[in-house]
Amino acid sequence: MSEILYGKNVALNLKEDMKKNIENLKKKNIIPKVAIIRIGEKSDDIAYEKSIIKNCTNLGVNTETYKLEKSVSQNEMLNLIDKLNKDTEVNGILVFRPFPKHLDQELINSSISAKKDIDCMNPLNLEKIFEGKLDGFMPCTAEAVVEMLKYYNINLEGSNVVIINRSMVVGKPLSMMLLSHNATVTICHSKTKKLSSITKNADIVVTAVGKAKMIDEEYFSKDSVVIDVSINVDDNGKLCGDIDYDSVYGKVKAITPVPRGVGSVTTTLLIKNIVDGCIKQNI
Ligand code: NAP
């Protein structure tokens, strides 16, 4: 038997604290608000946007969406972000990534006020994580992995953690966050040799490759804790992770399902960041 690490329990736990904070803000006539900037009509962006709006509405957080054409100019983007930075009613700014190629991603990332940067795009917030300061905004997916491990009491101190991903959204910030929790971290990627021999010796394996069912039982031991961050679609059109769940379930200590795993925590943390940002901006 493997323990199944569902995201829902973690999300519910986080929402309890959040609800109290929202109630306290309401008593002062303050309602947290997020501005969402979506460029183009990509179906996964629209689905993500719907899920954020639904979750925000349920918790009493206001949303406003700016839908921009794919051809939006750099100046239009920067002007909009500047306007939102100055708007005292907006507590968080979320820009969906990746951007169209003609836009300068780095410039846009740094233009978002560090105080409203709920998805940790501004290098100032990333820098804090690399300095070991975990009290600011963190990339929600990486933070969701840490929250899952903490909630299920999976020991990090001294544990060997292997992360298969080196992106700025997942692998790099996550490695620094785990390091701050005294884990020993190895980062793997597409050029890593003998991947399965590395993962097999780890206590915890985090995968965010983006390839449906690429990883089977050969990569793990009976003591492995497996965190699957990826959201892929399999040959039958069903959502799945990087892990071949049916082959791995029962042969490891614990495993996250996809869907109903890390993804459920990511959106909750995004909303938590809006609320936390709102509190800090109104002290
Ligand atoms: P990405 O930038 O494409 O990163 C993929 C990583 O996997 C890269 O580091 C890549 O190595 C590595 N990789 C590719 N093929 C490999 C192989 N055969 N063996 C070992 N490593 C390999 O993607 P991302 O934006 O970080 O997202 C990764 C996944 O996370 C996606 O499936 C996405 O849907 C999911 N995601 C989930 C959430 C959530 O809330 N659960 C949120 C965001 C993203 P190189 O660096 O060498 O190319």
Residues whose N, C-alpha, C, O or C-beta is under 5 A from the ligand:
A	BS01	NAP	T141 I164 N165 R166 S167 V169 V170 C188 H189 S190 K191 A208 V209 G210 V229 S230 I231 V262 G263 T266
